[in-house]
Amino acid sequence: MQKQKILDRIKKVFQTNVANTSDLSDVYLGIHFKKIVSLDSLALLRIMVALEKEFKIKFDLDSLGEVFRDIHTIETYILSKE
């Protein structure tokens, strides 16, 4: 699948699951999730589950810390699963 299309789908998942939409611009810029206050562990869990459903994949629990650093590391992971 086209890389931009995947990124657009990831962004849509974030739009649906991020409570504070003002933080979305930071997400899209690739800011580390730990620096975005509204992205606590519960929010990231909701996003992970939504991404698994959207892309019909399962995240490797052992590598979540590396995968869920920013939107681009998530994109790279999803591209590797195709």
TORNU-128022 format. One record per atom (N, C-alpha, C): residue in three letters; residue number from 1; x, y, z; atom name. Coordinates in steps of 0.2 Angstrom, whole numbers. Each point is the difference from the previous one (the first is absolute). Example, Ala and Ser with C-alpha at 12.3 -4.5 7.8 and 13.67 -1.06 7.14 Angstrom:
% residues 2
{'ala'; 1; {66; -28; 39}; 'N'}
{'ala'; 1; {-4; 6; 0}; 'CA'}
{'ala'; 1; {4; 6; 0}; 'C'}
{'ser'; 2; {-2; 5; -4}; 'N'}
{'ser'; 2; {4; 6; 1}; 'CA'}
{'ser'; 2; {-4; 5; 3}; 'C'}
This chain:
% residues 82
{'met'; 1; {4; -6; 0}; 'N'}
{'met'; 1; {-4; 6; 0}; 'CA'}
{'met'; 1; {4; 6; 0}; 'C'}
{'gln'; 2; {-2; 5; -3}; 'N'}
{'gln'; 2; {3; 7; 0}; 'CA'}
{'gln'; 2; {2; 3; 6}; 'C'}
{'lys'; 3; {6; 2; 1}; 'N'}
{'lys'; 3; {2; 2; 7}; 'CA'}
{'lys'; 3; {-4; 6; 2}; 'C'}
{'gln'; 4; {-2; 5; -4}; 'N'}
{'gln'; 4; {-4; 6; 2}; 'CA'}
{'gln'; 4; {-7; -2; 2}; 'C'}
{'lys'; 5; {-2; -5; -3}; 'N'}
{'lys'; 5; {-7; -3; 2}; 'CA'}
{'lys'; 5; {0; -3; 7}; 'C'}
{'ile'; 6; {5; -3; 1}; 'N'}
{'ile'; 6; {1; -3; 7}; 'CA'}
{'ile'; 6; {0; 5; 5}; 'C'}
{'leu'; 7; {4; 5; -1}; 'N'}
{'leu'; 7; {1; 6; 4}; 'CA'}
{'leu'; 7; {-7; 3; 1}; 'C'}
{'asp'; 8; {-3; 1; -5}; 'N'}
{'asp'; 8; {-7; 3; 1}; 'CA'}
{'asp'; 8; {-5; -4; 4}; 'C'}
{'arg'; 9; {0; -6; -1}; 'N'}
{'arg'; 9; {-4; -5; 4}; 'CA'}
{'arg'; 9; {2; 0; 8}; 'C'}
{'ile'; 10; {7; 1; 1}; 'N'}
{'ile'; 10; {2; 0; 7}; 'CA'}
{'ile'; 10; {-2; 7; 3}; 'C'}
{'lys'; 11; {0; 5; -4}; 'N'}
{'lys'; 11; {-2; 7; 2}; 'CA'}
{'lys'; 11; {-7; 0; 2}; 'C'}
{'lys'; 12; {-4; -4; -4}; 'N'}
{'lys'; 12; {-7; 0; 1}; 'CA'}
{'lys'; 12; {-2; -4; 7}; 'C'}
{'val'; 13; {4; -5; 1}; 'N'}
{'val'; 13; {-1; -4; 7}; 'CA'}
{'val'; 13; {2; 5; 5}; 'C'}
{'phe'; 14; {5; 4; 0}; 'N'}
{'phe'; 14; {2; 5; 5}; 'CA'}
{'phe'; 14; {-6; 5; 1}; 'C'}
{'gln'; 15; {-2; 2; -6}; 'N'}
{'gln'; 15; {-6; 5; 1}; 'CA'}
{'gln'; 15; {-6; -2; 4}; 'C'}
{'thr'; 16; {-1; -7; -1}; 'N'}
{'thr'; 16; {-6; -3; 3}; 'CA'}
{'thr'; 16; {1; -1; 8}; 'C'}
{'asn'; 17; {7; -1; 1}; 'N'}
{'asn'; 17; {1; -3; 7}; 'CA'}
{'asn'; 17; {4; 5; 5}; 'C'}
{'val'; 18; {2; 6; -3}; 'N'}
{'val'; 18; {3; 5; 4}; 'CA'}
{'val'; 18; {-5; 5; 3}; 'C'}
{'ala'; 19; {0; 0; 7}; 'N'}
{'ala'; 19; {-5; 5; 3}; 'CA'}
{'ala'; 19; {2; 7; -1}; 'C'}
{'asn'; 20; {6; 2; 0}; 'N'}
{'asn'; 20; {2; 7; 0}; 'CA'}
{'asn'; 20; {2; 1; -8}; 'C'}
{'thr'; 21; {-4; 2; -4}; 'N'}
{'thr'; 21; {1; 0; -7}; 'CA'}
{'thr'; 21; {6; 6; -2}; 'C'}
{'ser'; 22; {1; 4; 5}; 'N'}
{'ser'; 22; {5; 5; -1}; 'CA'}
{'ser'; 22; {7; -3; 0}; 'C'}
{'asp'; 23; {1; -6; 3}; 'N'}
{'asp'; 23; {6; -4; 0}; 'CA'}
{'asp'; 23; {1; -4; -7}; 'C'}
{'leu'; 24; {-5; 0; -4}; 'N'}
{'leu'; 24; {1; -4; -7}; 'CA'}
{'leu'; 24; {6; 3; -4}; 'C'}
{'ser'; 25; {0; 7; 0}; 'N'}
{'ser'; 25; {6; 3; -4}; 'CA'}
{'ser'; 25; {7; -3; 2}; 'C'}
{'asp'; 26; {1; -1; 7}; 'N'}
{'asp'; 26; {6; -2; 3}; 'CA'}
{'asp'; 26; {1; -8; -3}; 'C'}
{'val'; 27; {-6; -3; 1}; 'N'}
{'val'; 27; {1; -7; -3}; 'CA'}
{'val'; 27; {2; -1; -7}; 'C'}
{'tyr'; 28; {-3; 5; -4}; 'N'}
{'tyr'; 28; {1; -1; -7}; 'CA'}
{'tyr'; 28; {7; 3; -2}; 'C'}
{'leu'; 29; {3; 4; 4}; 'N'}
{'leu'; 29; {7; 2; -1}; 'CA'}
{'leu'; 29; {5; -5; 2}; 'C'}
{'gly'; 30; {-2; -5; 4}; 'N'}
{'gly'; 30; {4; -5; 2}; 'CA'}
{'gly'; 30; {3; 1; 6}; 'C'}
{'ile'; 31; {-3; 4; 5}; 'N'}
{'ile'; 31; {3; 1; 6}; 'CA'}
{'ile'; 31; {-1; -6; 4}; 'C'}
{'his'; 32; {5; -2; 4}; 'N'}
{'his'; 32; {0; -6; 5}; 'CA'}
{'his'; 32; {-6; 0; 4}; 'C'}
{'phe'; 33; {-4; -6; 0}; 'N'}
{'phe'; 33; {-6; 0; 4}; 'CA'}
{'phe'; 33; {1; 2; 7}; 'C'}
{'lys'; 34; {5; -2; 3}; 'N'}
{'lys'; 34; {1; 2; 7}; 'CA'}
{'lys'; 34; {0; 7; 2}; 'C'}
{'lys'; 35; {1; 5; -5}; 'N'}
{'lys'; 35; {0; 7; 0}; 'CA'}
{'lys'; 35; {-7; 3; -1}; 'C'}
{'ile'; 36; {-5; -4; -2}; 'N'}
{'ile'; 36; {-7; 2; -1}; 'CA'}
{'ile'; 36; {-4; -2; 6}; 'C'}
{'val'; 37; {-2; 5; 4}; 'N'}
{'val'; 37; {-3; -2; 6}; 'CA'}
{'val'; 37; {-7; -4; 0}; 'C'}
{'ser'; 38; {-4; 1; -5}; 'N'}
{'ser'; 38; {-6; -3; -1}; 'CA'}
{'ser'; 38; {1; -8; -2}; 'C'}
{'leu'; 39; {6; -2; -2}; 'N'}
{'leu'; 39; {1; -6; -2}; 'CA'}
{'leu'; 39; {3; -5; 6}; 'C'}
{'asp'; 40; {-5; -1; 4}; 'N'}
{'asp'; 40; {2; -4; 6}; 'CA'}
{'asp'; 40; {0; -7; -2}; 'C'}
{'ser'; 41; {1; -5; 4}; 'N'}
{'ser'; 41; {0; -7; -1}; 'CA'}
{'ser'; 41; {-6; -3; -2}; 'C'}
{'leu'; 42; {-6; 3; 3}; 'N'}
{'leu'; 42; {-6; -2; -2}; 'CA'}
{'leu'; 42; {-2; 2; -7}; 'C'}
{'ala'; 43; {2; 6; -2}; 'N'}
{'ala'; 43; {-2; 3; -7}; 'CA'}
{'ala'; 43; {4; -4; -5}; 'C'}
{'leu'; 44; {7; -2; 2}; 'N'}
{'leu'; 44; {4; -4; -5}; 'CA'}
{'leu'; 44; {-3; -7; -1}; 'C'}
{'leu'; 45; {-3; -3; 6}; 'N'}
{'leu'; 45; {-3; -6; -1}; 'CA'}
{'leu'; 45; {-6; 0; -5}; 'C'}
{'arg'; 46; {-4; 5; 1}; 'N'}
{'arg'; 46; {-6; 1; -5}; 'CA'}
{'arg'; 46; {3; 0; -7}; 'C'}
{'ile'; 47; {5; 4; -1}; 'N'}
{'ile'; 47; {2; 1; -7}; 'CA'}
{'ile'; 47; {3; -6; -2}; 'C'}
{'met'; 48; {4; -4; 4}; 'N'}
{'met'; 48; {3; -6; -2}; 'CA'}
{'met'; 48; {-6; -5; -3}; 'C'}
{'val'; 49; {-5; -1; 4}; 'N'}
{'val'; 49; {-6; -4; -1}; 'CA'}
{'val'; 49; {-3; 2; -7}; 'C'}
{'ala'; 50; {-1; 6; -1}; 'N'}
{'ala'; 50; {-3; 3; -6}; 'CA'}
{'ala'; 50; {4; -1; -6}; 'C'}
{'leu'; 51; {7; 1; 1}; 'N'}
{'leu'; 51; {4; -2; -6}; 'CA'}
{'leu'; 51; {0; -7; -1}; 'C'}
{'glu'; 52; {0; -4; 5}; 'N'}
{'glu'; 52; {0; -8; -2}; 'CA'}
{'glu'; 52; {-6; -1; -4}; 'C'}
{'lys'; 53; {-6; 3; 2}; 'N'}
{'lys'; 53; {-6; -1; -4}; 'CA'}
{'lys'; 53; {0; 3; -7}; 'C'}
{'glu'; 54; {3; 6; 0}; 'N'}
{'glu'; 54; {0; 3; -7}; 'CA'}
{'glu'; 54; {5; -3; -5}; 'C'}
{'phe'; 55; {5; -3; 3}; 'N'}
{'phe'; 55; {5; -3; -5}; 'CA'}
{'phe'; 55; {0; -8; 0}; 'C'}
{'lys'; 56; {-4; -2; 5}; 'N'}
{'lys'; 56; {0; -8; 1}; 'CA'}
{'lys'; 56; {6; -3; 1}; 'C'}
{'ile'; 57; {4; 3; 5}; 'N'}
{'ile'; 57; {6; -2; 2}; 'CA'}
{'ile'; 57; {0; -1; 8}; 'C'}
{'lys'; 58; {5; -3; 3}; 'N'}
{'lys'; 58; {1; 0; 7}; 'CA'}
{'lys'; 58; {7; 3; 1}; 'C'}
{'phe'; 59; {0; 4; 5}; 'N'}
{'phe'; 59; {7; 3; 2}; 'CA'}
{'phe'; 59; {3; -5; 5}; 'C'}
{'asp'; 60; {7; 0; -1}; 'N'}
{'asp'; 60; {4; -4; 4}; 'CA'}
{'asp'; 60; {1; 3; 7}; 'C'}
{'leu'; 61; {-3; -3; 5}; 'N'}
{'leu'; 61; {0; 4; 7}; 'CA'}
{'leu'; 61; {8; 1; 2}; 'C'}
{'asp'; 62; {4; -4; -2}; 'N'}
{'asp'; 62; {7; 1; 2}; 'CA'}
{'asp'; 62; {3; 6; -3}; 'C'}
{'ser'; 63; {-2; 2; -6}; 'N'}
{'ser'; 63; {3; 6; -3}; 'CA'}
{'ser'; 63; {-5; 6; 0}; 'C'}
{'leu'; 64; {-5; 0; 4}; 'N'}
{'leu'; 64; {-4; 6; 1}; 'CA'}
{'leu'; 64; {3; 7; 1}; 'C'}
{'gly'; 65; {5; -1; 5}; 'N'}
{'gly'; 65; {4; 7; 2}; 'CA'}
{'gly'; 65; {3; 3; -6}; 'C'}
{'glu'; 66; {3; -5; -5}; 'N'}
{'glu'; 66; {3; 3; -6}; 'CA'}
{'glu'; 66; {-5; 2; -5}; 'C'}
{'val'; 67; {-5; -4; -1}; 'N'}
{'val'; 67; {-5; 2; -5}; 'CA'}
{'val'; 67; {-4; 6; 1}; 'C'}
{'phe'; 68; {-2; 1; 7}; 'N'}
{'phe'; 68; {-4; 5; 1}; 'CA'}
{'phe'; 68; {4; 6; 3}; 'C'}
{'arg'; 69; {5; 2; -4}; 'N'}
{'arg'; 69; {4; 6; 2}; 'CA'}
{'arg'; 69; {-3; 6; -3}; 'C'}
{'asp'; 70; {-2; 0; -7}; 'N'}
{'asp'; 70; {-3; 5; -3}; 'CA'}
{'asp'; 70; {-4; -3; -6}; 'C'}
{'ile'; 71; {-3; 4; -4}; 'N'}
{'ile'; 71; {-5; -2; -5}; 'CA'}
{'ile'; 71; {4; -3; -6}; 'C'}
{'his'; 72; {7; 2; -1}; 'N'}
{'his'; 72; {4; -3; -5}; 'CA'}
{'his'; 72; {2; -7; 2}; 'C'}
{'thr'; 73; {2; -1; 6}; 'N'}
{'thr'; 73; {2; -7; 2}; 'CA'}
{'thr'; 73; {-6; -5; -1}; 'C'}
{'ile'; 74; {-6; 2; 2}; 'N'}
{'ile'; 74; {-6; -4; -1}; 'CA'}
{'ile'; 74; {-1; -1; -8}; 'C'}
{'glu'; 75; {1; 5; -4}; 'N'}
{'glu'; 75; {-1; -1; -7}; 'CA'}
{'glu'; 75; {5; -5; -3}; 'C'}
{'thr'; 76; {7; 0; 3}; 'N'}
{'thr'; 76; {5; -4; -2}; 'CA'}
{'thr'; 76; {-2; -8; 2}; 'C'}
{'tyr'; 77; {-3; 0; 6}; 'N'}
{'tyr'; 77; {-2; -7; 2}; 'CA'}
{'tyr'; 77; {-5; -3; -4}; 'C'}
{'ile'; 78; {-5; 4; -2}; 'N'}
{'ile'; 78; {-6; -2; -4}; 'CA'}
{'ile'; 78; {3; -2; -7}; 'C'}
{'leu'; 79; {4; 4; -3}; 'N'}
{'leu'; 79; {3; -1; -6}; 'CA'}
{'leu'; 79; {3; -7; 0}; 'C'}
{'ser'; 80; {4; -2; 5}; 'N'}
{'ser'; 80; {4; -6; 1}; 'CA'}
{'ser'; 80; {-5; -6; 0}; 'C'}
{'lys'; 81; {-6; 1; 2}; 'N'}
{'lys'; 81; {-5; -5; 1}; 'CA'}
{'lys'; 81; {-4; -2; -7}; 'C'}
{'glu'; 82; {1; 4; -5}; 'N'}
{'glu'; 82; {-3; -1; -6}; 'CA'}
{'glu'; 82; {3; -6; -4}; 'C'}
